[in-house]
């Protein structure tokens, strides 16, 4: 593809955009620059600085290769956009100049009100490096600056006067007439200093050229050329506002008369969960891409970006609708708090968005082929195995394709058991399997455990209601302040999943910094007492509850370290037992208890206390 380097006047590019001769391809993202970024661009041009290059694709006005949209701030064209060029790189800069030079009735990223931009001509001549040269005002801040006579008196040039020479000369000559009539003592200075200085600055602005690269016109039926353009654009945007495969495919499908945005909007109207989780936006958590990955899997394709960008447009509408329905169905399964679901009662507890396409595609195959109880149980087992091995924390597309093939062959062609089950057995079934290192939402294990809490029917201790009915956070069982008073200050030991559960902020406020033994008998927290049936769903079995009852307010640090260490071991063992159950992992009770010696944690804590190696209290980054 021939690339043609060039230079163009930036005001000329603005005029072409206003005339509709330069447009954006529909996959471009929104204008996102702030007032200061816009002002800084105007300053840079005033000072003759390099503002970066632009990339244009020449276009047939009657048959553009991508759906064209007007740049923000330009007037609508009566017959729709018919561009000679599509702007592939430089949207933020050109849109900023359109805003500064035309003052459209639009907001900016950091202002909900229309802004007008001005140049302080006194500063321009006396302090050219002063950033106050360019400033902006909202309507209520103008104080008359929208009137020419006030601009003349204060020597503040509206940037709208810089769009072309005639407009600037009219403003400059009007200023001379006003000075002659109202400030005759300054007329000499105007003629000897201001007039030439202002004119030179305006001329420099209006003749400022930006480097530009022009790509030749491509035929909308030339897949290879279109693909190269998309690849160039994706590369250019790799360090800016993220451009997804969904955006690029929107452009690729345009020539096949497939309107991906319209399909997305239709899907959101049809599927309530998809609409809710995506907030109606294809770029929210990349749900547009997630649907495309599902579509690729259902077509038997690898869901990698290079495959998605080349998805065949034949029957695309039909396949998209099936994939969107499958994603909605997957969200239904994920959010179901029941033995048949996965307990994601709030989206923040989703173990990972990468699991959604493969879950959606596998469930769609089960329903298409009318498969029964065994396959549905396999799907639940597959899901939990992936959550607790954290397989989908990387290489999502490759694993999706592999799992889809292995699972469907196992179901439909008597293929061998999928490898994921063996991997889970080897990892989760091993005597040394531990989860205590999980301490944040970044871990699928951490989120998965909290979903299991919901499935186990865990209730808030003070309110006695199901945790789904509460505004919840992951709070400490052994309170953070209590542990720190007894010398346990290492964040990893305080914030471990083994010391976390879901209770309401109100309940946590009642617990505050109390010793577990004290708050367990507090009627404000446990109105009917700390009954096992209320505590057990929180992975607090008899041995774990016993250690809580041993954790008194007044006990020496080493005794607390030992008690807390045994508590962590006991609660982790309860969690691992449930994890193994949902993953279909076979392990003996001895294996579960053998994860770690009961006094190992206590010994680690005691050693740090003795050697003075505890972390300072400020090191804890997790909320309590």
VEXNU-968443 format. One line per field, with one value per residue (C-alpha): residue in three letters; x, z, y. Coordinates in steps of 0.25 Angstrom, whole numbers, plus 2048, in hexadecimal, padded with zeros to 3 digits. Layout:
# VEXNU-968443
residuo <- c(Ala,...)
u <- c(X,...)
w <- c(Z,...)
v <- c(Y,...)
***
This chain:
# VEXNU-968443
residuo <- c(Unk,Unk,Unk,Unk,Unk,Unk,Unk,Unk,Unk,Unk,Unk,Unk,Unk,Unk,Unk,Unk,Unk,Unk,Unk,Unk,Unk,Unk,Unk,Unk,Unk,Unk,Unk,Unk,Unk,Unk,Unk,Unk,Unk,Unk,Unk,Unk,Unk,Unk,Unk,Unk,Unk,Unk,Unk,Unk,Unk,Unk,Unk,Unk,Unk,Unk,Unk,Unk,Unk,Unk,Unk,Unk,Unk,Unk,Unk,Unk,Unk,Unk,Unk,Unk,Unk,Unk,Unk,Unk,Unk,Unk,Unk,Unk,Unk,Unk,Unk,Unk,Unk,Unk,Unk,Unk,Unk,Unk,Unk,Unk,Unk,Unk,Unk,Unk,Unk,Unk,Unk,Unk,Unk,Unk,Unk,Unk,Unk,Unk,Unk,Unk,Unk,Unk,Unk,Unk,Unk,Unk,Unk,Unk,Unk,Unk,Unk,Unk,Unk,Unk,Unk,Unk,Unk,Unk,Unk,Unk,Unk,Unk,Unk,Unk,Unk,Unk,Unk,Unk,Unk,Unk,Unk,Unk,Unk,Unk,Unk,Unk,Unk,Unk,Unk,Unk,Unk,Unk,Unk,Unk,Unk,Unk,Unk,Unk,Unk,Unk,Unk,Unk,Unk,Unk,Unk,Unk,Unk,Unk,Unk,Unk,Unk,Unk,Unk,Unk,Unk,Unk,Unk,Unk,Unk,Unk,Unk,Unk,Unk,Unk,Unk,Unk,Unk,Unk,Unk,Unk,Unk,Unk,Unk,Unk,Unk,Unk,Unk,Unk,Unk,Unk,Unk,Unk,Unk,Unk,Unk,Unk,Unk,Unk,Unk,Unk,Unk,Unk,Unk,Unk,Unk,Unk,Unk,Unk,Unk,Unk,Unk,Unk,Unk,Unk,Unk,Unk,Unk,Unk,Unk,Unk,Unk,Unk,Unk,Unk,Unk,Unk,Unk,Unk,Unk,Unk,Unk,Unk,Unk,Unk,Unk,Unk,Unk,Unk,Unk,Unk,Unk,Unk,Unk,Unk,Unk,Unk,Unk,Unk,Unk,Unk,Unk,Unk,Unk,Unk,Unk,Unk,Unk,Unk,Unk,Unk,Unk,Unk,Unk,Unk,Unk,Unk,Unk,Unk,Unk,Unk,Unk,Unk,Unk,Unk,Unk,Unk,Unk,Unk,Unk,Unk,Unk,Unk,Unk,Unk,Unk,Unk,Unk,Unk,Unk,Unk,Unk,Unk,Unk,Unk,Unk,Unk,Unk,Unk,Unk,Unk,Unk,Unk,Unk,Unk,Unk,Unk,Unk,Unk,Unk,Unk,Unk,Unk,Unk,Unk,Unk,Unk,Unk,Unk,Unk,Unk,Unk,Unk,Unk,Unk,Unk,Unk,Unk,Unk,Unk,Unk,Unk,Unk,Unk,Unk,Unk,Unk,Unk,Unk,Unk,Unk,Unk,Unk,Unk,Unk,Unk,Unk,Unk,Unk,Unk,Unk,Unk,Unk,Unk,Unk,Unk,Unk,Unk,Unk,Unk,Unk,Unk,Unk,Unk,Unk,Unk,Unk,Unk,Unk,Unk,Unk,Unk,Unk,Unk,Unk,Unk,Unk,Unk,Unk,Unk,Unk,Unk,Unk,Unk,Unk,Unk,Unk,Unk,Unk,Unk,Unk,Unk,Unk,Unk,Unk,Unk,Unk,Unk,Unk,Unk,Unk,Unk,Unk,Unk,Unk,Unk,Unk,Unk,Unk,Unk,Unk,Unk,Unk,Unk,Unk,Unk,Unk,Unk,Unk,Unk,Unk,Unk,Unk,Unk,Unk,Unk,Unk,Unk,Unk,Unk,Unk,Unk,Unk,Unk,Unk,Unk,Unk,Unk,Unk,Unk,Unk,Unk,Unk,Unk,Unk,Unk,Unk,Unk,Unk,Unk,Unk,Unk,Unk,Unk,Unk,Unk,Unk,Unk,Unk,Unk,Unk,Unk,Unk,Unk,Unk,Unk,Unk,Unk,Unk,Unk,Unk,Unk,Unk,Unk,Unk,Unk,Unk,Unk,Unk,Unk,Unk,Unk,Unk,Unk,Unk,Unk,Unk,Unk,Unk,Unk,Unk,Unk,Unk,Unk,Unk,Unk,Unk,Unk,Unk,Unk,Unk,Unk,Unk,Unk,Unk,Unk,Unk,Unk,Unk,Unk,Unk,Unk,Unk,Unk,Unk,Unk,Unk,Unk,Unk,Unk,Unk,Unk,Unk,Unk,Unk,Unk,Unk,Unk,Unk,Unk,Unk,Unk,Unk,Unk,Unk,Unk,Unk,Unk,Unk,Unk,Unk,Unk,Unk,Unk,Unk,Unk,Unk,Unk,Unk,Unk,Unk,Unk,Unk,Unk,Unk,Unk,Unk,Unk,Unk,Unk,Unk,Unk,Unk,Unk,Unk,Unk,Unk,Unk,Unk,Unk,Unk,Unk,Unk,Unk,Unk,Unk,Unk,Unk,Unk,Unk,Unk,Unk,Unk,Unk,Unk,Unk,Unk,Unk,Unk,Unk,Unk,Unk,Unk,Unk,Unk,Unk,Unk,Unk,Unk,Unk,Unk,Unk,Unk,Unk,Unk,Unk,Unk,Unk,Unk,Unk,Unk,Unk,Unk,Unk,Unk,Unk,Unk,Unk,Unk,Unk,Unk,Unk,Unk,Unk,Unk)
u <- c(800,806,808,808,80F,80A,808,7FB,7F6,7EF,7E4,7E2,7DF,7D5,7CE,7CE,7C8,7BD,7BA,7B9,7C4,7CC,7C4,7C7,7C5,7BA,7C3,7CA,7C8,7C2,7C9,7CF,7D9,7D7,7D7,7E6,7EA,7E2,7E8,7F6,7F4,7F1,7FD,806,802,804,812,815,816,815,807,809,805,7F7,7F3,7E8,7E3,7DE,7CF,7C5,7BA,7AF,7B5,7BE,7C4,7C0,7B3,7B6,7B2,7B5,7BF,7B9,7B5,7B3,7A6,79D,79D,78F,792,79B,7AA,7B1,7C0,7CC,7D4,7D2,7DB,7E2,7EB,7EA,7DB,7DE,7E6,7DD,7D1,7D8,7DB,7CD,7C8,7D2,7D0,7C0,7BB,7B0,7A5,7AB,7B1,7BF,7C4,7C7,7BC,7AD,7AC,7AF,7BD,7C3,7D2,7DA,7E8,7EE,7F4,7FC,802,805,80E,814,815,814,817,80C,802,7F7,7F8,7ED,7E1,7D2,7C5,7B7,7AB,7AA,7B8,7B9,7B6,7B4,7BF,7B4,7B3,7BE,7C0,7C4,7CD,7D3,7D5,7DB,7E3,7DD,7DC,7D2,7D7,7CB,7D2,7DE,7D7,7DA,7E1,7D5,7CF,7DC,7DE,7CF,7D2,7DF,7DA,7CE,7D7,7DF,7D2,7CE,7DB,7DB,7CD,7CF,7DE,7E4,7F1,7F4,7F2,800,804,7FA,800,80E,80E,801,7FC,808,80B,7FC,7FC,809,804,7F6,7FD,807,7FB,7F3,7FF,803,805,804,80B,801,801,7F7,7F3,7EE,7DF,7DC,7D0,7C5,7C6,7D5,7D6,7E5,7E6,7DB,7E2,7EF,7E8,7E2,7EF,7F6,7EA,7EB,7FA,7F9,7EE,7F6,7FB,7EF,7E0,7DF,7D9,7D3,7D0,7C2,7C5,7CD,7C3,7B8,7C0,7C3,7B4,7B0,7B3,7AA,79E,79F,79D,7A4,7A0,791,793,799,78D,783,78A,789,77B,778,781,77F,78C,795,78F,791,79F,7A4,79C,798,7A6,7AE,7BB,7B7,7BF,7C1,7B3,7B3,7C0,7BA,7AE,7B8,7C0,7B4,7B0,7BD,7BD,7AF,7B4,7BF,7CA,7D5,7D1,7DE,7DE,7E4,7D8,7CD,7D1,7CF,7C2,7BA,7AE,7A5,79B,7A1,794,78F,79C,79D,78F,792,79F,798,78D,798,79F,792,78F,79E,79B,78E,796,7A1,797,78E,790,78C,793,791,798,7A5,7A1,7A6,79B,7A3,7AC,7B8,7B8,7BA,7C6,7CA,7C3,7CC,7C4,7B7,7B8,7BC,7B2,7A7,7AC,7AC,79E,799,79E,797,78A,78B,78E,784,78F,78B,78F,79E,7A2,79C,7A3,7B0,7AE,7AD,7B9,7C1,7BD,7C2,7CE,7D2,7CF,7D7,7E3,7E2,7E5,7DE,7E7,7EF,7EF,7E0,7DD,7E6,7E0,7D2,7D4,7DA,7D0,7C4,7CA,7CD,7C0,7B7,7BF,7BD,7AE,7AB,7B6,7B9,7C7,7D0,7CD,7D2,7E0,7DB,7D6,7E3,7EA,7E1,7E2,7F1,7F1,7E5,7E6,7F4,7F7,7FE,7F3,7F1,7E9,7ED,7F6,7E9,7E6,7E0,7D6,7E1,7E1,7D6,7D7,7D4,7C7,7C3,7C4,7BA,7B1,7B1,7AD,7A0,79D,79F,794,79D,795,799,79C,795,789,787,784,78A,796,790,786,792,79B,7A8,7B7,7C1,7C4,7CE,7CA,7D5,7D5,7E1,7E2,7E1,7EC,7F5,7F4,7F9,805,7FF,801,806,7FB,7FB,7F8,7ED,7E6,7E7,7DA,7DB,7D8,7CD,7BE,7B2,7AB,7A4,7AB,7A1,7A5,7B4,7B2,7AD,7B8,7C2,7CF,7C9,7D0,7C8,7C5,7BE,7B6,7B1,7AA,7A5,796,797,79E,798,78A,787,796,7A1,799,7A1,796,799,7A8,7AB,7A7,7B2,7BC,7BC,7BC,7BE,7CD,7CD,7C2,7CA,7D6,7CD,7C8,7D6,7DA,7D8,7DA,7E5,7EF,7FE,803,809,7FC,7F4,7FD,7FB,7EC,7EB,7F4,7EC,7DF,7E5,7E8,7DB,7D3,7DC,7D9,7CA,7CB,7D4,7CB,7BF,7C8,7CC,7BD,7B8,7C4,7C2,7D0,7D2,7DA,7DA,7D7,7E6,7EA,7E1,7E7,7F5,7F6,7FE,802,7F9,804,80B,804,806,815,817,810,817,825,822,81E,82A,833,82C,829,81A,815,811,802,801,805,7F7,7F0,7E3,7D6,7D2)
w <- c(800,7FB,806,802,80C,80B,814,815,81C,828,826,818,81E,827,81C,814,820,822,813,815,80C,818,821,82B,828,831,83A,83F,84E,854,856,864,865,871,871,874,86A,85F,864,864,855,852,85A,852,845,849,84D,841,848,842,845,83F,831,82C,823,819,810,802,800,7F5,7FA,7F4,7F9,805,80A,818,81E,81F,82A,82B,835,842,841,832,82C,827,818,811,80A,814,814,806,80A,801,80D,819,825,82B,835,83A,83F,84C,846,83B,843,84D,843,83D,84B,84E,840,83F,84E,84B,855,85B,869,86B,873,880,87E,87C,876,869,869,861,85F,85E,85C,866,85B,866,86B,85D,85A,868,86E,863,86C,876,875,879,86A,867,870,870,876,878,875,883,884,877,87E,870,869,85F,85A,851,858,865,85D,857,865,86B,85F,860,852,851,84A,841,83A,836,82D,820,81D,819,827,82E,826,828,837,837,82F,838,844,83D,83B,849,84E,845,84B,85A,85D,853,85C,859,84A,847,84F,848,83A,83E,847,848,83A,834,840,840,831,831,83C,835,828,82E,834,827,81F,82A,823,829,823,81D,817,80C,809,7FB,7F8,7FB,7F4,7FE,7F8,7FA,807,808,806,810,81A,819,81B,828,82C,82B,833,83E,83F,83F,84A,853,85C,85C,85E,85D,850,851,846,847,842,837,833,833,828,820,820,81B,80D,80E,813,821,82B,838,841,83D,840,84D,851,84D,856,862,85F,85E,86A,877,87E,872,873,882,883,877,87B,86C,867,85F,865,873,878,869,868,859,858,861,858,84C,853,856,847,843,84C,847,839,83D,83C,845,84C,84A,845,837,835,83A,831,825,82A,81D,81B,816,820,829,82E,832,839,840,846,84A,851,858,85D,862,86A,870,874,87A,882,887,88C,892,89A,89E,8AD,8AD,8AC,89C,89C,8A0,8AB,8A4,8AC,8A9,89C,8A5,8A9,89B,89B,88D,880,878,87C,876,867,86A,874,86B,85F,867,86D,85F,85A,865,862,853,854,860,869,877,885,883,879,882,88E,886,882,891,894,888,88D,89C,897,88F,89A,8A5,89C,896,888,881,887,87A,86C,86D,85E,85C,869,864,857,85D,868,85E,855,860,867,85B,856,864,863,855,84F,85C,85C,869,875,873,878,881,88B,88C,88E,899,89F,89F,8A5,8AE,8B2,8B7,8C6,8C5,8BE,8C5,8C3,8CF,8C6,8BF,8C4,8BA,8AE,8A4,8A8,8A2,8AE,8B7,8B0,8AE,8BD,8BF,8B5,8BC,8C9,8C1,8BD,8CB,8CF,8D8,8E0,8E6,8F5,8FB,8F1,8EF,8E1,8D4,8D0,8C2,8C9,8CF,8CB,8CE,8CE,8D1,8E0,8E9,8F3,8FC,8FC,8F6,902,90C,904,903,912,914,90B,8FE,8F4,8E7,8DD,8D6,8E4,8E7,8DA,8D5,8D0,8DC,8E5,8DC,8DB,8D6,8E0,8E0,8E3,8EF,8F5,8F2,8F9,905,905,903,90B,914,918,911,91E,922,916,915,922,91F,91E,915,90A,90D,913,914,917,90E,909,900,8F5,8F4,8F4,8ED,8DF,8E1,8E1,8F0,8F4,903,903,8FD,907,912,90F,90E,91C,921,91B,927,929,933,92E,92B,91D,91C,921,917,90C,90F,910,903,8FB,8FF,8FB,8ED,8EB,8EF,8E7,8DB,8DC,8DC,8D0,8C8,8CC,8C5,8B9,8B7,8B8,8AD,8A4,8A5,8AC,8B4,8C1,8CE,8DB,8DE,8D2,8D5,8E3,8DE,8D6,8E1,8EF,8F9,8FF,8F3,8F2,900,900,8F4,8FB,908,901,8FB,908,90F,904,903,8F4,8F4,8E9,8EE,8EF,8E3,8DA,8DA,8CD,8CF,8D4,8E2)
v <- c(800,80D,818,826,830,83E,84B,852,85F,85B,866,861,853,859,860,852,84C,857,855,846,842,83C,832,827,819,814,80B,818,81A,827,834,834,840,849,859,859,84F,858,865,85E,85A,869,86E,863,869,877,873,86B,85E,850,84B,83D,838,834,828,829,81F,824,820,81F,829,820,813,814,807,80A,810,81F,828,837,83D,842,851,851,854,849,847,847,83A,833,832,831,832,833,82F,826,82A,81E,825,833,834,83A,845,848,848,851,85B,85B,85E,869,870,86E,86E,864,862,856,851,84D,841,849,853,851,85F,865,86C,878,879,886,88B,895,89E,8A6,89A,894,8A0,8A2,894,88A,87E,881,877,881,885,87C,87B,877,87C,876,87F,883,887,88F,89D,8A3,89C,898,8A6,8AC,8B9,8B2,8A9,8B5,8BC,8B0,8AC,89E,897,88D,880,880,88C,883,87A,882,88F,897,894,898,8A5,8A9,8A7,8AF,8BA,8BB,8BC,8C7,8CF,8CD,8D2,8DE,8E2,8DD,8DD,8E7,8E8,8D9,8DA,8DD,8D0,8C8,8CC,8CB,8BE,8B7,8B7,8B0,8A7,8A2,8A0,898,88F,88D,88B,881,879,879,874,86A,85C,84F,843,839,82B,828,81A,817,814,806,7FE,7FA,7EC,7EB,7E2,7E2,7F2,7F4,7EA,7F2,7FF,7F9,7F3,801,808,7FD,7FF,80F,80D,803,80F,817,815,806,801,7F4,7E9,7ED,7FB,7F6,7EC,7F6,7FD,7F0,7EC,7F9,7F6,7E9,7F2,7EC,7F6,7F1,7FC,7FA,7EB,7EF,7F8,7EE,7E3,7ED,7EF,7E0,7DB,7E2,7DC,7DF,7EE,7EF,7E9,7F1,7FD,7FE,800,7F7,7FB,7F9,7EE,7EB,7E4,7E7,7DF,7D4,7D2,7D1,7C7,7BF,7C0,7BB,7AF,7AB,7AC,7A2,7AD,7B2,7BE,7C6,7D4,7D1,7C7,7D0,7DB,7D2,7CC,7C8,7D2,7C7,7C4,7CD,7D3,7C6,7C1,7CE,7CD,7BE,7C2,7CE,7C5,7BB,7C6,7CB,7BC,7BB,7C7,7C1,7B4,7BD,7C5,7BA,7B7,7A9,79B,79C,7AA,7B1,7BB,7C8,7D0,7DD,7DF,7E3,7D4,7CF,7C7,7CC,7D1,7C8,7BC,7C2,7BE,7B0,7AE,7B4,7AB,79E,7A1,7A4,797,790,796,795,786,783,77D,779,778,773,77E,789,783,783,792,796,78D,794,7A2,7A0,798,7A4,7AE,7A7,7A4,7B2,7AC,7B8,7C3,7C2,7BD,7BE,7BC,7AF,7A9,7AC,7A5,799,797,799,78E,784,786,785,779,772,775,773,769,761,768,767,76F,77D,780,78B,781,77A,787,78B,77D,77E,78C,78D,77F,780,77F,78C,794,7A1,7AE,7B6,7BF,7C5,7D2,7DB,7DC,7DA,7CB,7C2,7B9,7C5,7C8,7BA,7B7,7C3,7BD,7B0,7B8,7BC,7AE,7A9,7B2,7BB,7C5,7D2,7D0,7DC,7DD,7CE,7D0,7CA,7D1,7D4,7DE,7E6,7F1,7E8,7E9,7DF,7E1,7DB,7D0,7D3,7E2,7E9,7F3,7E7,7DF,7EC,7EE,7E0,7E2,7DC,7E7,7E0,7E3,7D5,7CF,7D8,7D9,7CB,7C5,7BC,7C8,7CE,7CC,7D4,7DC,7E9,7F6,7F8,7EA,7ED,7FB,7F3,7EA,7F5,7F1,7E7,7DA,7CE,7C8,7D5,7D8,7C9,7CB,7DA,7DA,7E6,7DD,7D0,7D2,7C3,7BF,7BA,7AE,7A4,7A5,7B4,7B3,7A6,7AB,7B5,7AA,7AA,79C,797,798,7A6,7AB,7A5,7AE,7BA,7B7,7B6,7C4,7CC,7DB,7D9,7CF,7D0,7D1,7C3,7BD,7C5,7C1,7B3,7B4,7BC,7B3,7A7,7AF,7B2,7A3,79E,7A8,7A6,797,799,7A2,797,78C,794,798,789,785,78F,78C,77D,77B,76E,770,769,771,76F,776,782,783,781,78E,794,791,798,79F,7A4,7B1,7B4,7B0,7BA,7C5,7C3,7C3,7D0,7D6,7D1,7D6,7E4,7E1,7E5,7EE,7FC,7FE,807,7FB,7F5,7F9,7F2,7F8,7F3)
***
